[in-house]
Each structure stands twice: as structure tokens, then as C-alpha cells.
């Protein structure tokens, strides 16, 4: 059953999303998680600082029948604008290899364990950074402090 507060159309731009209350709510939910996890703090940008851009990615979450059940807005860094050796030295992304997942599932089946899947609303990897990174304010939610 389609929920009346959920848009079926995934917006391509922030301005389009800002015209729909359900997408604005999805963006506010994402920003609330950033605030809750203390991802950043608003400060004046130093004159010589390189500022990395941000962009919104909009997706519909669907149930197993393909019905839209929730709108999801993700705020992501435009990492493709950075240059290796200038803006960063090393990259690392924690991922699970398919082979590891298959071994795990095989072991679970062999031992007759119950296995449950959980869809996480929000996940953050928090770590200490040696350098300071400046990012622009989220498009559509600029605070003029």
C-alpha cells in the first residue's frame, strides 16, 4: 500500500526536492543524524581553506513488492573534486568481500543458526582525522551565522 506522505518520484535537483514536504523531511532527518553524531560544526571558512562541496542524493526505499515505503535523502561529499597528493594522501573504504559473506552464510546454514537482516536507517564510521576538512553547507539549508 502506497503511503500518501511518500513521493514515488526521485528528485534530480535540490530545488525540486524542496518543493515537496516529504523530501524536505527526509533531508531534515539526514541533517538531524549529522547533528546527533556531531559530524561537523559551523565555523567561518578561513581565506586560504579548500572547501569540498556537498550534494544531495535522493532515493526511494521500497518493500519486497516494489512499493515505495520511504523517501531517503543522503548528503554526500563531492570527493571527485579532490586531487590525490594535494587534497588527500590515502583512501580507505571498509567493505565486506562477497566471499566473506558467502562463507558466513554457509556457516550459518551448516549450524542451523537463525540469521536476521536489518536495514540501518543511518550508520557513521567515526575516526580521528589528522587534517582539518572544510565542507560547504548543505544545499538548500544554508545557515547565515
N, C-alpha and C positions, 0 to 999 in steps of 0.2 A: 504494500500500500504506500503510495506516494505521500510524503508529509507536505503540507501546504507551506511550511516555512523553509523548505529546501528548494533551491533552484536547480533545474536539470541542466541548464546551460553553464558551461565553464567560461568565465570571462577571459578575454585575451589581454585586457589592459586594466590598470588600477582604476581609471576613471569609469569604466564600465562597471566594475565591481562596486564602486562607491555609490552607484545608483540603486543598489539592491540591499535592503536591510539585512538579509541573511548572509550575504558575503561580507558586509561590514562587521557583522557579529563574528564571523569566522576569523577575520583579520584582528579584531579586538581580542579574541580568545588566544590567538598566537602571541600577540604583544603582551597579554597578561602572563603567559608562561615565561616569556623573556624576563619580565619584571620579577616574577616569583622566583626564578632561578638566578637572578642577579647576573644576567648575561652581559649587560653593559650599563654605563651611566652616562648621562648627558652632560657634556662639557663643551666649552668653546673650542673650536678647532684651531690649533696653532698654525701660524702662517706658513711654515715650511712642511707641514704634515701632508702625507699622501693619504687621501680618503678613498676607501674602497666602497663602491656602490652596492646598493641592495636592490632586489626586485622581488615581487610577489609571484608565487606560483599557485594557481587555483586548480583544485581537483575535486571531483565528486566521489564520495565514498559510497559503495554500493553493497547491497546484500547479495546472497548467493543466487537470487533470481534476477539480478541485474537492475533492481530498483534503487534509485538514489535515496540514501538514508541520511546523508550528512554532507555539508559543504566543508571543505578543508582548505585553508589558506596557509601557505608556508612562506616565510620570509627568508630568502637565501642571499648569500654574498655573491657578487659578480666576480668570482675568482678568476674567470677567464681574462679579466682586465689586468691581471698581475703578471710580472715577468720573473722567471726563475733567476736567482742570483742577485736580483735588485730588490724585489718585494718579499721574497722568501728564499730559504735555502733547502728545506726538506719538506716533503709532503708525506702524509700518512693517513690512511683511511682504514678503520677497523671493519673488516667484513668476515663473514663466515664462508669458508670454501664449501662448494656443493658436496665434495667428497666427505667432509666432516659431518654435514647434515645427514647424508645417506648412512654413514656408519652409526650415528646416533639413533636414527630411526630404526635401523636394523637391530641394534641392541635392545631398544625399547620393545620391538615386536618379539624378539627372541625371549625376553624375560617376562613378556605379557604385562608390562607396565602400562598404566594409563598415562596418556600424553595429551595435554591441553594446549591449544594455541591461544594466544592473547594478542589482540590488536592494541598497541600502545597509542594513546592519544598524543603523547609528547615524550620525547627522550632527548636528553642532553648528555654529552660527554664533557665533563668539566676537567680541566687540567690547567696547570700553571704555564703561563707563557713568559718567555724571556723578553720579548719585544712588545711594544705598545702598538695596537692596531686601531686605526680610526675608521669608522664606517659612517656613511651618511645616515640621516634619519629615514625611517620608513616612508616610502612614497604614499602620500595621502594622509599621513599622520605626523606632520612636521610640527614640533613644539618650538615656538619662537623664544624660548628662555634666554 
